Amino acid sequence: MKAQNPFVDFVLKQWLLILSAIGWVLTSIYTLNFPVYSKQEIEVLFILFVLFMSVKGLQDSGLILTIAQKMEKGKTIVAKLVLATFFLSMLVTNDVAVLVMVPLTLSLNINRKGVVVILEALAANAGSASTPFGNPQNLFIYWYYQLHPLVFIETIAPFALTFLVVLVLFSLCVKISNIKQKTVGQQIDKKAYVFGGSLLIVLLTILHILPLVYGVVVVACALVFNRKAFLVDYALLVSFFFFFGIAENMKLILATELSHSGHVFLFSGLASQVMSNVPAALLFAKFTTNWQALLWGVNAGGFGSLFGSLANLIVYKIYVMDRGTVDTWRFTAWFLMAGYTAFVFSIGLYYFIYHVLGF
């Protein structure tokens, strides 16, 4: 049961915001440094904001619910959702994939939604690892080391393909049933075209096909067509504002202590658990030319803790803030257990391929 006391309920729901604020203050005091936010970090926050608005507009239009109702039909629903998340994340980043797929899943008339959402989170992190533009850390490594696309994909393909097989097998083993309730036909509002177009603009901006300034179009669409689209998760945005500051302070703390590249895979993966895989990639690139180990490390580090990747935090926040959620603590336990199992499996896979097989 959810806590009835408003203060306790706030702490349970917004503990990430609270801890990130505390972490920001403590690391700033320790380093005697007030974090300076880069232009790139401000751009990321803006992209997240307009992305959230586009998805919120699509939800309000009825489009996502309509798609969800159609996906309820037929068999292997879980496998279809996991595969859709995996391949979508390859093209539009893991963050966008979960922003689309998790709300869709939560609107389905099925049981065991928590299990399905956890598998989708794993699928998003695994699928996004396979392309240079699947997630921010991949894009950074791809440009920083000036890699050929095929070399990049060949290096990380065993990671992504292995998880694809494992996740599909698990998905086929998950037994779900439809909740017996009358499905009300959903009418798609014409605003779906507007916010579908705004989502496309955001995706093209993320892929650097359009300049960032085009994100203003999304804000204009929300002002004109649906101001409720502004009702996004501001607590998550503020959490990331604090998180970027923590990452900056962690760079100051770790930069003087880590200079050996031999264990960059393990160290970058472990560091991702605390500072997320994007800043971990930025940090460890300074100390190594072994981009293969770094690529594997930060993508493996996306599994595990809620901080491992932005996608983890998005999935968690969407699920626990959903009105139908009544199992917050159990979901948290299973989410972390599945994440750390995948993280340990990733470590074993890396050492098997590069040290046992000798690739």
Secondary structure, DSSP 4 states (H G I P E B T S, - for coil): ----SHHHHHHHHSHHHHHHHHHHHHHHHHHT--PPPPHHHHHHHHHHHHHHHHHHHHHHHTHHHHHHHHHTSSS-HHHHHHHHHHHHHHHHHHHHHHHHHHHHHHTSSBS-HHHHHHHHHHHHHHHHTTSTTSSHHHHHHHHHTT--HHHHHHHHHHHHHHHHHHHHHHHHH----B---PPPPPPPPTHHHHHHHHHHHHHHHHTTSS-GGGHHHHHHHHHHH-GGGG---HHHHHHHHHHHHHHHHHHHHHHTT----TTHHHHHHHHHHHH-HHHHHHHHTTT-S-HHHHHHHHHHTTSSSTTS-HHHHHHHHHHHTSTT---HHHHHHHHHHHHHHHHHHHHHHHHIIIIIS--
